[in-house]
Amino acid sequence: MTRDELVIALARRLGMPEHSTRVFLHAFFDEAKSAVRSGETLKLSGLGVWETPASKGNNPKAPIFRPETAETSDAASETQFHRNMLVPSHLLLQNETSVVEEVDVPSILEELGLRKRISHVAFLDALLDSMDKNMETSLRSTVESDSPSVLDHSLDPQPDTHTYISTEEASLPFDDIYPFEAHREAEAEPDTLNDEGVAAQNDVSQTVDQEFDHMIEVDGTDCHDVSNEVLEEESCISEYVDEEDSFEHNPVMERSDIATSDDYVYEEPANCEQYPETGTAASPDDATLSDSTSAYRNDEVFYRNRDQLYHPPEKRRSKLLMLAALVLTAIVIAIVFYMIYGEAPTREFPGVDTQGREISAVHRITCTTIVFHPLS
Amino acid sequence: MADTKDILQRISARLPLETEELMRCYKELTLVVHETLASGDHVELMTFGTLRRRGGELTFTGHASLFPDGEAMISS
């Protein structure tokens, strides 16, 4: 597996862009390499250990690599820990004779760190049960009253007054089929809710509201009817209510809570615009200002880099550039070949005949041969 | 002594990624490396070196840039 294949495989696994994965891999192994080169013992869990033996002089020795075995692997032990976090033996009874004894699940969950969540769920269950009981009581008292109300109508079985229509009519709007039905219902609607029914509904809603307020205002003394779990969650509820209030009235917090890693929201500090970068002290709160400005810049750089990492710029379509480069290369090669193997240009100067000079030179050689031949 | 967390913390100062994200990346990297080695192929760890399995043993060949004098390292 080459580097590129490793980048592609890891990017697919992580669901990250290949550019970001390549940046991570380069940064990680460059840092590991610098650690090894500086003589540190490098221990990468799951891969192995690189030890640099002590060397005499300035010549560093080659580090020794020891692959990590299953026994010494941190990753393996960590995986084993997570797998065996919920040991089945914990759910078994300590005393085998007391079979009917209940398993203390909350204590087990508390050991596992799940106590808070479970107690919160128990509080919600108790709250809903209490609300159901009050609703039932209120409904029962309303139904048992002599005067009919809208709740009576809703509880009594009604005769089947449904009028069946054909499929063609079903496709039409209701007002087209029964043009006067809507007006009749609109006129009859105020009569269906008589005063007693409205009063009963108000009673129920008030009872539920009071009960809900009572359950929310947990102060340790007014919650005997809920459960002991509620008492333990006193601080949790207070924090929850505080968070709700702050969430409603603090738009900054709302935006930052909603923001995700891909869609971040950065709130610019107020001091940055008032005191732009001048390089000198501009206010009595210079230290605070510089801190906030530097933090703002760091955050800005952080989020910009993060955005670029998650959304790397797309590669330019370099087909045209490649085509142009090929054409230019071909032209250059052609010029070079022409200069090497092409005919030399004939330069004609005034009064000089190049062909005549060549002929005269050959003629001179021939004549010289003829002249010296008899002597030899 | 530098372990995985140290390396990840060092690069977290340069990369705009949280340490948890980097740890997740590293865990996936180890999985990819082990799967590749199990399949009999070697793994080129960028400019750090190459891991390969020879005769059942895991060997590491350091990249040339791992040593200032260009000394190669093959150890197991």
Chai-1 contact restraints between the chains, C-beta under 6 A:
chainA,res_idxA,chainB,res_idxB,connection_type,confidence,min_distance_angstrom,max_distance_angstrom,comment,restraint_id
A,M1,B,T36,contact,1.0,0.0,6.0,A-B,restraint_1
A,M1,B,D41,contact,1.0,0.0,6.0,A-B,restraint_2
A,M1,B,V43,contact,1.0,0.0,6.0,A-B,restraint_3
A,T2,B,E44,contact,1.0,0.0,6.0,A-B,restraint_4
A,R3,B,E44,contact,1.0,0.0,6.0,A-B,restraint_5
A,R3,B,M46,contact,1.0,0.0,6.0,A-B,restraint_6
A,A9,B,V32,contact,1.0,0.0,6.0,A-B,restraint_7
A,L10,B,L29,contact,1.0,0.0,6.0,A-B,restraint_8
A,L10,B,V32,contact,1.0,0.0,6.0,A-B,restraint_9
A,R13,B,E28,contact,1.0,0.0,6.0,A-B,restraint_10
A,L14,B,E28,contact,1.0,0.0,6.0,A-B,restraint_11
A,F24,B,C25,contact,1.0,0.0,6.0,A-B,restraint_12
A,L25,B,M46,contact,1.0,0.0,6.0,A-B,restraint_13
A,H26,B,M46,contact,1.0,0.0,6.0,A-B,restraint_14
A,A27,B,I11,contact,1.0,0.0,6.0,A-B,restraint_15
A,A27,B,L15,contact,1.0,0.0,6.0,A-B,restraint_16
A,F28,B,I11,contact,1.0,0.0,6.0,A-B,restraint_17
A,F29,B,L45,contact,1.0,0.0,6.0,A-B,restraint_18
A,F29,B,M46,contact,1.0,0.0,6.0,A-B,restraint_19
A,F29,B,F48,contact,1.0,0.0,6.0,A-B,restraint_20
A,E31,B,I7,contact,1.0,0.0,6.0,A-B,restraint_21
A,E31,B,R10,contact,1.0,0.0,6.0,A-B,restraint_22
A,E31,B,I11,contact,1.0,0.0,6.0,A-B,restraint_23
A,A32,B,I7,contact,1.0,0.0,6.0,A-B,restraint_24
A,A32,B,F48,contact,1.0,0.0,6.0,A-B,restraint_25
A,K33,B,F48,contact,1.0,0.0,6.0,A-B,restraint_26
A,K33,B,L66,contact,1.0,0.0,6.0,A-B,restraint_27
A,A35,B,A2,contact,1.0,0.0,6.0,A-B,restraint_28
A,E40,B,A2,contact,1.0,0.0,6.0,A-B,restraint_29
A,T41,B,M1,contact,1.0,0.0,6.0,A-B,restraint_30
A,L42,B,A2,contact,1.0,0.0,6.0,A-B,restraint_31
A,K43,B,D3,contact,1.0,0.0,6.0,A-B,restraint_32
A,L44,B,T4,contact,1.0,0.0,6.0,A-B,restraint_33
A,S45,B,T4,contact,1.0,0.0,6.0,A-B,restraint_34
A,G46,B,T30,contact,1.0,0.0,6.0,A-B,restraint_35
A,A62,B,E71,contact,1.0,0.0,6.0,A-B,restraint_36
A,A62,B,M73,contact,1.0,0.0,6.0,A-B,restraint_37
A,I64,B,S75,contact,1.0,0.0,6.0,A-B,restraint_38
A,F65,B,F60,contact,1.0,0.0,6.0,A-B,restraint_39
A,F65,B,S75,contact,1.0,0.0,6.0,A-B,restraint_40
A,P67,B,L58,contact,1.0,0.0,6.0,A-B,restraint_41
A,F302,B,P16,contact,1.0,0.0,6.0,A-B,restraint_42
A,N305,B,P16,contact,1.0,0.0,6.0,A-B,restraint_43
A,R306,B,P16,contact,1.0,0.0,6.0,A-B,restraint_44
A,L309,B,P16,contact,1.0,0.0,6.0,A-B,restraint_45
